[in-house]
Amino acid sequence: MGGHVPARLPTAAGIGNNAGLEIRANAFNLFNSLNLSPFLFNSGSTQIENADFGRATSALAGRVIELQARFSF
C-alpha cells in the first residue's frame, strides 16, 4: 500500500504482537458543487422538437464520504 505502515496497537493476549489499526476516509465532491448530468444521445434534451432541448434535467450525486477501518493481527 505505498509503504504505509498502520499504527501498532499495544500488546494484548490473543491478538498478537503485530496487531494494527488503519483508518481511512475518502471524500468525493467535498464542497458539494452542482455537477449536471451529461446529455445522452437521442434523449429529450438533445431533440430540438422537445421543450427541454438544451436544458439539463438531472444532476450527479452530491457529497459522498466513505470511512474505512482495517484491523490486522
N, CA, C and O atoms as a Maestro MAE file, in Angstrom:
{
 s_m_m2io_version
 :::
 2.0.0
}

f_m_ct {
 s_m_title
 :::
 protein
 m_atom[292] {
  # First column is atom index #
  i_m_mmod_type
  r_m_x_coord
  r_m_y_coord
  r_m_z_coord
  i_m_residue_number
  s_m_chain_name
  s_m_pdb_residue_name
  s_m_pdb_atom_name
  i_m_atomic_number
  :::
  1 25 0.818 -1.197 0.000 1 A "MET " " N  " 7
  2 3 0.000 0.000 0.000 1 A "MET " " CA " 6
  3 2 0.856 1.252 0.000 1 A "MET " " C  " 6
  4 15 0.623 2.164 0.793 1 A "MET " " O  " 8
  5 25 1.802 1.303 -0.844 2 A "GLY " " N  " 7
  6 3 2.600 2.511 -0.975 2 A "GLY " " CA " 6
  7 2 3.538 2.760 0.189 2 A "GLY " " C  " 6
  8 15 3.905 3.908 0.441 2 A "GLY " " O  " 8
  9 25 3.939 1.719 0.908 3 A "GLY " " N  " 7
  10 3 4.858 1.893 2.008 3 A "GLY " " CA " 6
  11 2 4.221 2.418 3.281 3 A "GLY " " C  " 6
  12 15 4.925 2.772 4.226 3 A "GLY " " O  " 8
  13 25 2.898 2.472 3.317 4 A "HIS " " N  " 7
  14 3 2.196 2.963 4.501 4 A "HIS " " CA " 6
  15 2 2.182 1.877 5.565 4 A "HIS " " C  " 6
  16 15 1.844 0.729 5.277 4 A "HIS " " O  " 8
  17 25 2.548 2.231 6.795 5 A "VAL " " N  " 7
  18 3 2.564 1.278 7.904 5 A "VAL " " CA " 6
  19 2 1.436 1.637 8.857 5 A "VAL " " C  " 6
  20 15 1.402 2.759 9.362 5 A "VAL " " O  " 8
  21 25 0.507 0.713 9.120 6 A "PRO " " N  " 7
  22 3 -0.587 1.011 10.035 6 A "PRO " " CA " 6
  23 2 -0.078 1.198 11.458 6 A "PRO " " C  " 6
  24 15 0.986 0.692 11.816 6 A "PRO " " O  " 8
  25 25 -0.835 1.920 12.258 7 A "ALA " " N  " 7
  26 3 -0.480 2.156 13.653 7 A "ALA " " CA " 6
  27 2 -0.498 0.829 14.402 7 A "ALA " " C  " 6
  28 15 -1.386 0.002 14.193 7 A "ALA " " O  " 8
  29 25 0.470 0.633 15.261 8 A "ARG " " N  " 7
  30 3 0.548 -0.602 16.041 8 A "ARG " " CA " 6
  31 2 -0.203 -0.422 17.352 8 A "ARG " " C  " 6
  32 15 -0.130 0.622 18.000 8 A "ARG " " O  " 8
  33 25 -0.922 -1.468 17.718 9 A "LEU " " N  " 7
  34 3 -1.663 -1.454 18.976 9 A "LEU " " CA " 6
  35 2 -0.800 -2.046 20.084 9 A "LEU " " C  " 6
  36 15 0.118 -2.816 19.801 9 A "LEU " " O  " 8
  37 25 -1.078 -1.701 21.338 10 A "PRO " " N  " 7
  38 3 -0.323 -2.300 22.448 10 A "PRO " " CA " 6
  39 2 -0.505 -3.817 22.454 10 A "PRO " " C  " 6
  40 15 -1.536 -4.331 22.020 10 A "PRO " " O  " 8
  41 25 0.498 -4.516 22.946 11 A "THR " " N  " 7
  42 3 0.447 -5.970 23.012 11 A "THR " " CA " 6
  43 2 -0.659 -6.401 23.972 11 A "THR " " C  " 6
  44 15 -0.740 -5.927 25.105 11 A "THR " " O  " 8
  45 25 -1.503 -7.306 23.495 12 A "ALA " " N  " 7
  46 3 -2.580 -7.850 24.325 12 A "ALA " " CA " 6
  47 2 -2.680 -9.342 24.050 12 A "ALA " " C  " 6
  48 15 -2.341 -9.801 22.959 12 A "ALA " " O  " 8
  49 25 -3.137 -10.088 25.024 13 A "ALA " " N  " 7
  50 3 -3.262 -11.535 24.884 13 A "ALA " " CA " 6
  51 2 -4.296 -11.863 23.804 13 A "ALA " " C  " 6
  52 15 -5.399 -11.316 23.811 13 A "ALA " " O  " 8
  53 25 -3.942 -12.741 22.893 14 A "GLY " " N  " 7
  54 3 -4.879 -13.218 21.899 14 A "GLY " " CA " 6
  55 2 -4.828 -12.511 20.560 14 A "GLY " " C  " 6
  56 15 -5.305 -13.076 19.576 14 A "GLY " " O  " 8
  57 25 -4.274 -11.299 20.461 15 A "ILE " " N  " 7
  58 3 -4.255 -10.618 19.164 15 A "ILE " " CA " 6
  59 2 -2.861 -10.551 18.556 15 A "ILE " " C  " 6
  60 15 -2.725 -10.160 17.397 15 A "ILE " " O  " 8
  61 25 -1.843 -10.912 19.284 16 A "GLY " " N  " 7
  62 3 -0.501 -10.967 18.734 16 A "GLY " " CA " 6
  63 2 0.279 -9.672 18.908 16 A "GLY " " C  " 6
  64 15 -0.262 -8.645 19.318 16 A "GLY " " O  " 8
  65 25 1.572 -9.750 18.581 17 A "ASN " " N  " 7
  66 3 2.469 -8.603 18.759 17 A "ASN " " CA " 6
  67 2 2.366 -7.587 17.631 17 A "ASN " " C  " 6
  68 15 2.714 -6.423 17.828 17 A "ASN " " O  " 8
  69 25 1.905 -7.985 16.473 18 A "ASN " " N  " 7
  70 3 1.874 -7.101 15.311 18 A "ASN " " CA " 6
  71 2 0.485 -6.578 14.993 18 A "ASN " " C  " 6
  72 15 0.220 -6.214 13.848 18 A "ASN " " O  " 8
  73 25 -0.403 -6.531 15.963 19 A "ALA " " N  " 7
  74 3 -1.764 -6.041 15.717 19 A "ALA " " CA " 6
  75 2 -1.710 -4.564 15.338 19 A "ALA " " C  " 6
  76 15 -0.937 -3.793 15.906 19 A "ALA " " O  " 8
  77 25 -2.534 -4.187 14.380 20 A "GLY " " N  " 7
  78 3 -2.549 -2.797 13.932 20 A "GLY " " CA " 6
  79 2 -3.945 -2.349 13.546 20 A "GLY " " C  " 6
  80 15 -4.816 -3.171 13.261 20 A "GLY " " O  " 8
  81 25 -4.152 -1.053 13.538 21 A "LEU " " N  " 7
  82 3 -5.424 -0.465 13.150 21 A "LEU " " CA " 6
  83 2 -5.145 0.662 12.168 21 A "LEU " " C  " 6
  84 15 -4.353 1.561 12.447 21 A "LEU " " O  " 8
  85 25 -5.806 0.603 11.013 22 A "GLU " " N  " 7
  86 3 -5.634 1.621 9.976 22 A "GLU " " CA " 6
  87 2 -7.004 2.238 9.700 22 A "GLU " " C  " 6
  88 15 -7.974 1.516 9.466 22 A "GLU " " O  " 8
  89 25 -7.089 3.573 9.726 23 A "ILE " " N  " 7
  90 3 -8.337 4.284 9.482 23 A "ILE " " CA " 6
  91 2 -8.137 5.196 8.279 23 A "ILE " " C  " 6
  92 15 -7.150 5.928 8.200 23 A "ILE " " O  " 8
  93 25 -9.094 5.145 7.333 24 A "ARG " " N  " 7
  94 3 -9.020 5.967 6.132 24 A "ARG " " CA " 6
  95 2 -10.353 6.662 5.898 24 A "ARG " " C  " 6
  96 15 -11.400 6.210 6.362 24 A "ARG " " O  " 8
  97 25 -10.290 7.771 5.168 25 A "ALA " " N  " 7
  98 3 -11.510 8.480 4.756 25 A "ALA " " CA " 6
  99 2 -11.325 8.925 3.308 25 A "ALA " " C  " 6
  100 15 -10.280 9.466 2.945 25 A "ALA " " O  " 8
  101 25 -12.343 8.695 2.489 26 A "ASN " " N  " 7
  102 3 -12.361 9.147 1.097 26 A "ASN " " CA " 6
  103 2 -13.527 10.104 0.937 26 A "ASN " " C  " 6
  104 15 -14.628 9.829 1.415 26 A "ASN " " O  " 8
  105 25 -13.296 11.221 0.272 27 A "ALA " " N  " 7
  106 3 -14.365 12.209 0.055 27 A "ALA " " CA " 6
  107 2 -14.460 12.527 -1.432 27 A "ALA " " C  " 6
  108 15 -13.452 12.756 -2.100 27 A "ALA " " O  " 8
  109 25 -15.684 12.537 -1.931 28 A "PHE " " N  " 7
  110 3 -15.961 12.888 -3.316 28 A "PHE " " CA " 6
  111 2 -16.930 14.059 -3.318 28 A "PHE " " C  " 6
  112 15 -17.922 14.047 -2.589 28 A "PHE " " O  " 8
  113 25 -16.650 15.069 -4.133 29 A "ASN " " N  " 7
  114 3 -17.469 16.280 -4.203 29 A "ASN " " CA " 6
  115 2 -17.608 16.902 -2.812 29 A "ASN " " C  " 6
  116 15 -18.710 17.227 -2.370 29 A "ASN " " O  " 8
  117 25 -16.496 17.056 -2.147 30 A "LEU " " N  " 7
  118 3 -16.467 17.534 -0.768 30 A "LEU " " CA " 6
  119 2 -17.148 18.882 -0.590 30 A "LEU " " C  " 6
  120 15 -17.797 19.106 0.432 30 A "LEU " " O  " 8
  121 25 -17.019 19.784 -1.554 31 A "PHE " " N  " 7
  122 3 -17.608 21.111 -1.429 31 A "PHE " " CA " 6
  123 2 -19.022 21.180 -2.001 31 A "PHE " " C  " 6
  124 15 -19.608 22.257 -2.106 31 A "PHE " " O  " 8
  125 25 -19.567 20.007 -2.374 32 A "ASN " " N  " 7
  126 3 -20.954 19.864 -2.817 32 A "ASN " " CA " 6
  127 2 -21.291 20.791 -3.987 32 A "ASN " " C  " 6
  128 15 -22.331 21.451 -3.983 32 A "ASN " " O  " 8
  129 25 -20.411 20.836 -4.980 33 A "SER " " N  " 7
  130 3 -20.660 21.614 -6.198 33 A "SER " " CA " 6
  131 2 -21.687 20.893 -7.062 33 A "SER " " C  " 6
  132 15 -21.712 19.663 -7.110 33 A "SER " " O  " 8
  133 25 -22.531 21.656 -7.741 34 A "LEU " " N  " 7
  134 3 -23.527 21.065 -8.624 34 A "LEU " " CA " 6
  135 2 -22.845 20.556 -9.883 34 A "LEU " " C  " 6
  136 15 -22.191 21.321 -10.592 34 A "LEU " " O  " 8
  137 25 -22.995 19.278 -10.162 35 A "ASN " " N  " 7
  138 3 -22.455 18.657 -11.363 35 A "ASN " " CA " 6
  139 2 -23.630 18.121 -12.166 35 A "ASN " " C  " 6
  140 15 -24.278 17.155 -11.765 35 A "ASN " " O  " 8
  141 25 -23.897 18.751 -13.295 36 A "LEU " " N  " 7
  142 3 -25.025 18.341 -14.126 36 A "LEU " " CA " 6
  143 2 -24.688 17.072 -14.899 36 A "LEU " " C  " 6
  144 15 -23.543 16.855 -15.296 36 A "LEU " " O  " 8
  145 25 -25.701 16.241 -15.106 37 A "SER " " N  " 7
  146 3 -25.518 15.013 -15.888 37 A "SER " " CA " 6
  147 2 -25.267 15.369 -17.344 37 A "SER " " C  " 6
  148 15 -25.861 16.315 -17.862 37 A "SER " " O  " 8
  149 25 -24.402 14.630 -18.003 38 A "PRO " " N  " 7
  150 3 -24.167 14.900 -19.428 38 A "PRO " " CA " 6
  151 2 -25.388 14.508 -20.256 38 A "PRO " " C  " 6
  152 15 -26.168 13.642 -19.861 38 A "PRO " " O  " 8
  153 25 -25.542 15.155 -21.401 39 A "PHE " " N  " 7
  154 3 -26.629 14.812 -22.308 39 A "PHE " " CA " 6
  155 2 -26.347 13.444 -22.937 39 A "PHE " " C  " 6
  156 15 -25.224 13.157 -23.354 39 A "PHE " " O  " 8
  157 25 -27.365 12.624 -22.996 40 A "LEU " " N  " 7
  158 3 -27.239 11.317 -23.624 40 A "LEU " " CA " 6
  159 2 -27.739 11.397 -25.061 40 A "LEU " " C  " 6
  160 15 -28.608 12.209 -25.380 40 A "LEU " " O  " 8
  161 25 -27.194 10.567 -25.909 41 A "PHE " " N  " 7
  162 3 -27.583 10.560 -27.310 41 A "PHE " " CA " 6
  163 2 -29.066 10.258 -27.449 41 A "PHE " " C  " 6
  164 15 -29.566 9.300 -26.861 41 A "PHE " " O  " 8
  165 25 -29.760 11.062 -28.216 42 A "ASN " " N  " 7
  166 3 -31.174 10.897 -28.532 42 A "ASN " " CA " 6
  167 2 -32.084 11.006 -27.301 42 A "ASN " " C  " 6
  168 15 -33.163 10.414 -27.288 42 A "ASN " " O  " 8
  169 25 -31.674 11.743 -26.281 43 A "SER " " N  " 7
  170 3 -32.538 11.984 -25.117 43 A "SER " " CA " 6
  171 2 -33.394 13.224 -25.396 43 A "SER " " C  " 6
  172 15 -33.207 13.904 -26.405 43 A "SER " " O  " 8
  173 25 -34.326 13.505 -24.494 44 A "GLY " " N  " 7
  174 3 -35.197 14.655 -24.681 44 A "GLY " " CA " 6
  175 2 -34.446 15.970 -24.759 44 A "GLY " " C  " 6
  176 15 -34.885 16.891 -25.448 44 A "GLY " " O  " 8
  177 25 -33.337 16.073 -24.074 45 A "SER " " N  " 7
  178 3 -32.563 17.322 -24.057 45 A "SER " " CA " 6
  179 2 -31.786 17.557 -25.345 45 A "SER " " C  " 6
  180 15 -31.279 18.655 -25.571 45 A "SER " " O  " 8
  181 25 -31.689 16.530 -26.193 46 A "THR " " N  " 7
  182 3 -30.937 16.687 -27.442 46 A "THR " " CA " 6
  183 2 -31.833 16.728 -28.670 46 A "THR " " C  " 6
  184 15 -31.335 16.853 -29.788 46 A "THR " " O  " 8
  185 25 -33.131 16.625 -28.488 47 A "GLN " " N  " 7
  186 3 -34.067 16.672 -29.614 47 A "GLN " " CA " 6
  187 2 -34.665 18.073 -29.709 47 A "GLN " " C  " 6
  188 15 -35.273 18.553 -28.752 47 A "GLN " " O  " 8
  189 25 -34.499 18.715 -30.827 48 A "ILE " " N  " 7
  190 3 -34.890 20.112 -30.988 48 A "ILE " " CA " 6
  191 2 -36.404 20.319 -30.863 48 A "ILE " " C  " 6
  192 15 -36.848 21.420 -30.537 48 A "ILE " " O  " 8
  193 25 -37.187 19.288 -31.117 49 A "GLU " " N  " 7
  194 3 -38.638 19.410 -31.002 49 A "GLU " " CA " 6
  195 2 -39.124 19.409 -29.546 49 A "GLU " " C  " 6
  196 15 -40.242 19.837 -29.259 49 A "GLU " " O  " 8
  197 25 -38.284 18.931 -28.643 50 A "ASN " " N  " 7
  198 3 -38.655 18.803 -27.230 50 A "ASN " " CA " 6
  199 2 -38.571 20.156 -26.525 50 A "ASN " " C  " 6
  200 15 -37.690 20.963 -26.822 50 A "ASN " " O  " 8
  201 25 -39.491 20.398 -25.589 51 A "ALA " " N  " 7
  202 3 -39.489 21.660 -24.833 51 A "ALA " " CA " 6
  203 2 -38.262 21.784 -23.930 51 A "ALA " " C  " 6
  204 15 -37.875 22.896 -23.572 51 A "ALA " " O  " 8
  205 25 -37.643 20.654 -23.555 52 A "ASP " " N  " 7
  206 3 -36.449 20.668 -22.697 52 A "ASP " " CA " 6
  207 2 -35.151 20.652 -23.497 52 A "ASP " " C  " 6
  208 15 -34.099 20.325 -22.947 52 A "ASP " " O  " 8
  209 25 -35.201 20.994 -24.774 53 A "PHE " " N  " 7
  210 3 -33.993 20.982 -25.610 53 A "PHE " " CA " 6
  211 2 -32.922 21.891 -25.008 53 A "PHE " " C  " 6
  212 15 -33.180 23.059 -24.717 53 A "PHE " " O  " 8
  213 25 -31.708 21.342 -24.824 54 A "GLY " " N  " 7
  214 3 -30.580 22.116 -24.308 54 A "GLY " " CA " 6
  215 2 -30.626 22.360 -22.816 54 A "GLY " " C  " 6
  216 15 -29.775 23.086 -22.300 54 A "GLY " " O  " 8
  217 25 -31.564 21.798 -22.108 55 A "ARG " " N  " 7
  218 3 -31.714 22.015 -20.666 55 A "ARG " " CA " 6
  219 2 -31.303 20.743 -19.917 55 A "ARG " " C  " 6
  220 15 -31.749 19.646 -20.253 55 A "ARG " " O  " 8
  221 25 -30.465 20.899 -18.917 56 A "ALA " " N  " 7
  222 3 -30.079 19.765 -18.073 56 A "ALA " " CA " 6
  223 2 -31.251 19.437 -17.153 56 A "ALA " " C  " 6
  224 15 -31.756 20.308 -16.445 56 A "ALA " " O  " 8
  225 25 -31.671 18.197 -17.169 57 A "THR " " N  " 7
  226 3 -32.843 17.802 -16.391 57 A "THR " " CA " 6
  227 2 -32.491 16.966 -15.172 57 A "THR " " C  " 6
  228 15 -33.383 16.576 -14.419 57 A "THR " " O  " 8
  229 25 -31.205 16.681 -14.960 58 A "SER " " N  " 7
  230 3 -30.792 15.910 -13.782 58 A "SER " " CA " 6
  231 2 -29.364 16.280 -13.404 58 A "SER " " C  " 6
  232 15 -28.648 16.942 -14.157 58 A "SER " " O  " 8
  233 25 -28.973 15.831 -12.213 59 A "ALA " " N  " 7
  234 3 -27.628 16.119 -11.713 59 A "ALA " " CA " 6
  235 2 -26.996 14.840 -11.175 59 A "ALA " " C  " 6
  236 15 -27.687 13.862 -10.891 59 A "ALA " " O  " 8
  237 25 -25.683 14.863 -11.041 60 A "LEU " " N  " 7
  238 3 -24.963 13.728 -10.480 60 A "LEU " " CA " 6
  239 2 -25.051 13.759 -8.954 60 A "LEU " " C  " 6
  240 15 -25.596 14.703 -8.381 60 A "LEU " " O  " 8
  241 25 -24.530 12.755 -8.312 61 A "ALA " " N  " 7
  242 3 -24.602 12.628 -6.851 61 A "ALA " " CA " 6
  243 2 -23.941 13.812 -6.156 61 A "ALA " " C  " 6
  244 15 -23.007 14.415 -6.686 61 A "ALA " " O  " 8
  245 25 -24.425 14.131 -4.990 62 A "GLY " " N  " 7
  246 3 -23.868 15.210 -4.185 62 A "GLY " " CA " 6
  247 2 -22.654 14.733 -3.396 62 A "GLY " " C  " 6
  248 15 -21.889 13.890 -3.864 62 A "GLY " " O  " 8
  249 25 -22.489 15.265 -2.227 63 A "ARG " " N  " 7
  250 3 -21.349 14.952 -1.377 63 A "ARG " " CA " 6
  251 2 -21.396 13.488 -0.933 63 A "ARG " " C  " 6
  252 15 -22.438 12.998 -0.495 63 A "ARG " " O  " 8
  253 25 -20.257 12.793 -1.049 64 A "VAL " " N  " 7
  254 3 -20.140 11.402 -0.621 64 A "VAL " " CA " 6
  255 2 -18.873 11.276 0.205 64 A "VAL " " C  " 6
  256 15 -17.798 11.688 -0.232 64 A "VAL " " O  " 8
  257 25 -18.996 10.708 1.400 65 A "ILE " " N  " 7
  258 3 -17.837 10.488 2.267 65 A "ILE " " CA " 6
  259 2 -17.838 9.028 2.692 65 A "ILE " " C  " 6
  260 15 -18.843 8.517 3.187 65 A "ILE " " O  " 8
  261 25 -16.703 8.357 2.496 66 A "GLU " " N  " 7
  262 3 -16.548 6.956 2.881 66 A "GLU " " CA " 6
  263 2 -15.546 6.864 4.017 66 A "GLU " " C  " 6
  264 15 -14.497 7.507 3.980 66 A "GLU " " O  " 8
  265 25 -15.863 6.074 5.018 67 A "LEU " " N  " 7
  266 3 -14.954 5.818 6.136 67 A "LEU " " CA " 6
  267 2 -14.594 4.334 6.120 67 A "LEU " " C  " 6
  268 15 -15.449 3.473 5.909 67 A "LEU " " O  " 8
  269 25 -13.319 4.057 6.347 68 A "GLN " " N  " 7
  270 3 -12.859 2.676 6.338 68 A "GLN " " CA " 6
  271 2 -11.991 2.442 7.575 68 A "GLN " " C  " 6
  272 15 -11.238 3.320 7.995 68 A "GLN " " O  " 8
  273 25 -12.108 1.271 8.135 69 A "ALA " " N  " 7
  274 3 -11.242 0.867 9.242 69 A "ALA " " CA " 6
  275 2 -10.758 -0.554 8.962 69 A "ALA " " C  " 6
  276 15 -11.539 -1.411 8.549 69 A "ALA " " O  " 8
  277 25 -9.491 -0.793 9.185 70 A "ARG " " N  " 7
  278 3 -8.912 -2.118 8.922 70 A "ARG " " CA " 6
  279 2 -8.107 -2.545 10.132 70 A "ARG " " C  " 6
  280 15 -7.177 -1.860 10.557 70 A "ARG " " O  " 8
  281 25 -8.477 -3.680 10.674 71 A "PHE " " N  " 7
  282 3 -7.781 -4.245 11.827 71 A "PHE " " CA " 6
  283 2 -6.975 -5.434 11.342 71 A "PHE " " C  " 6
  284 15 -7.526 -6.346 10.725 71 A "PHE " " O  " 8
  285 25 -5.688 -5.436 11.612 72 A "SER " " N  " 7
  286 3 -4.840 -6.566 11.204 72 A "SER " " CA " 6
  287 2 -4.162 -7.158 12.438 72 A "SER " " C  " 6
  288 15 -3.795 -6.452 13.378 72 A "SER " " O  " 8
  289 25 -4.013 -8.475 12.398 73 A "PHE " " N  " 7
  290 3 -3.369 -9.152 13.533 73 A "PHE " " CA " 6
  291 2 -2.553 -10.323 13.047 73 A "PHE " " C  " 6
  292 15 -1.934 -11.020 13.851 73 A "PHE " " O  " 8
  :::
 }
 m_bond[291] {
  # First column is bond index #
  i_m_from
  i_m_to
  i_m_order
  :::
  1 1 2 1
  2 2 3 1
  3 3 4 2
  4 3 5 1
  5 5 6 1
  6 6 7 1
  7 7 8 2
  8 7 9 1
  9 9 10 1
  10 10 11 1
  11 11 12 2
  12 11 13 1
  13 13 14 1
  14 14 15 1
  15 15 16 2
  16 15 17 1
  17 17 18 1
  18 18 19 1
  19 19 20 2
  20 19 21 1
  21 21 22 1
  22 22 23 1
  23 23 24 2
  24 23 25 1
  25 25 26 1
  26 26 27 1
  27 27 28 2
  28 27 29 1
  29 29 30 1
  30 30 31 1
  31 31 32 2
  32 31 33 1
  33 33 34 1
  34 34 35 1
  35 35 36 2
  36 35 37 1
  37 37 38 1
  38 38 39 1
  39 39 40 2
  40 39 41 1
  41 41 42 1
  42 42 43 1
  43 43 44 2
  44 43 45 1
  45 45 46 1
  46 46 47 1
  47 47 48 2
  48 47 49 1
  49 49 50 1
  50 50 51 1
  51 51 52 2
  52 51 53 1
  53 53 54 1
  54 54 55 1
  55 55 56 2
  56 55 57 1
  57 57 58 1
  58 58 59 1
  59 59 60 2
  60 59 61 1
  61 61 62 1
  62 62 63 1
  63 63 64 2
  64 63 65 1
  65 65 66 1
  66 66 67 1
  67 67 68 2
  68 67 69 1
  69 69 70 1
  70 70 71 1
  71 71 72 2
  72 71 73 1
  73 73 74 1
  74 74 75 1
  75 75 76 2
  76 75 77 1
  77 77 78 1
  78 78 79 1
  79 79 80 2
  80 79 81 1
  81 81 82 1
  82 82 83 1
  83 83 84 2
  84 83 85 1
  85 85 86 1
  86 86 87 1
  87 87 88 2
  88 87 89 1
  89 89 90 1
  90 90 91 1
  91 91 92 2
  92 91 93 1
  93 93 94 1
  94 94 95 1
  95 95 96 2
  96 95 97 1
  97 97 98 1
  98 98 99 1
  99 99 100 2
  100 99 101 1
  101 101 102 1
  102 102 103 1
  103 103 104 2
  104 103 105 1
  105 105 106 1
  106 106 107 1
  107 107 108 2
  108 107 109 1
  109 109 110 1
  110 110 111 1
  111 111 112 2
  112 111 113 1
  113 113 114 1
  114 114 115 1
  115 115 116 2
  116 115 117 1
  117 117 118 1
  118 118 119 1
  119 119 120 2
  120 119 121 1
  121 121 122 1
  122 122 123 1
  123 123 124 2
  124 123 125 1
  125 125 126 1
  126 126 127 1
  127 127 128 2
  128 127 129 1
  129 129 130 1
  130 130 131 1
  131 131 132 2
  132 131 133 1
  133 133 134 1
  134 134 135 1
  135 135 136 2
  136 135 137 1
  137 137 138 1
  138 138 139 1
  139 139 140 2
  140 139 141 1
  141 141 142 1
  142 142 143 1
  143 143 144 2
  144 143 145 1
  145 145 146 1
  146 146 147 1
  147 147 148 2
  148 147 149 1
  149 149 150 1
  150 150 151 1
  151 151 152 2
  152 151 153 1
  153 153 154 1
  154 154 155 1
  155 155 156 2
  156 155 157 1
  157 157 158 1
  158 158 159 1
  159 159 160 2
  160 159 161 1
  161 161 162 1
  162 162 163 1
  163 163 164 2
  164 163 165 1
  165 165 166 1
  166 166 167 1
  167 167 168 2
  168 167 169 1
  169 169 170 1
  170 170 171 1
  171 171 172 2
  172 171 173 1
  173 173 174 1
  174 174 175 1
  175 175 176 2
  176 175 177 1
  177 177 178 1
  178 178 179 1
  179 179 180 2
  180 179 181 1
  181 181 182 1
  182 182 183 1
  183 183 184 2
  184 183 185 1
  185 185 186 1
  186 186 187 1
  187 187 188 2
  188 187 189 1
  189 189 190 1
  190 190 191 1
  191 191 192 2
  192 191 193 1
  193 193 194 1
  194 194 195 1
  195 195 196 2
  196 195 197 1
  197 197 198 1
  198 198 199 1
  199 199 200 2
  200 199 201 1
  201 201 202 1
  202 202 203 1
  203 203 204 2
  204 203 205 1
  205 205 206 1
  206 206 207 1
  207 207 208 2
  208 207 209 1
  209 209 210 1
  210 210 211 1
  211 211 212 2
  212 211 213 1
  213 213 214 1
  214 214 215 1
  215 215 216 2
  216 215 217 1
  217 217 218 1
  218 218 219 1
  219 219 220 2
  220 219 221 1
  221 221 222 1
  222 222 223 1
  223 223 224 2
  224 223 225 1
  225 225 226 1
  226 226 227 1
  227 227 228 2
  228 227 229 1
  229 229 230 1
  230 230 231 1
  231 231 232 2
  232 231 233 1
  233 233 234 1
  234 234 235 1
  235 235 236 2
  236 235 237 1
  237 237 238 1
  238 238 239 1
  239 239 240 2
  240 239 241 1
  241 241 242 1
  242 242 243 1
  243 243 244 2
  244 243 245 1
  245 245 246 1
  246 246 247 1
  247 247 248 2
  248 247 249 1
  249 249 250 1
  250 250 251 1
  251 251 252 2
  252 251 253 1
  253 253 254 1
  254 254 255 1
  255 255 256 2
  256 255 257 1
  257 257 258 1
  258 258 259 1
  259 259 260 2
  260 259 261 1
  261 261 262 1
  262 262 263 1
  263 263 264 2
  264 263 265 1
  265 265 266 1
  266 266 267 1
  267 267 268 2
  268 267 269 1
  269 269 270 1
  270 270 271 1
  271 271 272 2
  272 271 273 1
  273 273 274 1
  274 274 275 1
  275 275 276 2
  276 275 277 1
  277 277 278 1
  278 278 279 1
  279 279 280 2
  280 279 281 1
  281 281 282 1
  282 282 283 1
  283 283 284 2
  284 283 285 1
  285 285 286 1
  286 286 287 1
  287 287 288 2
  288 287 289 1
  289 289 290 1
  290 290 291 1
  291 291 292 2
  :::
 }
}
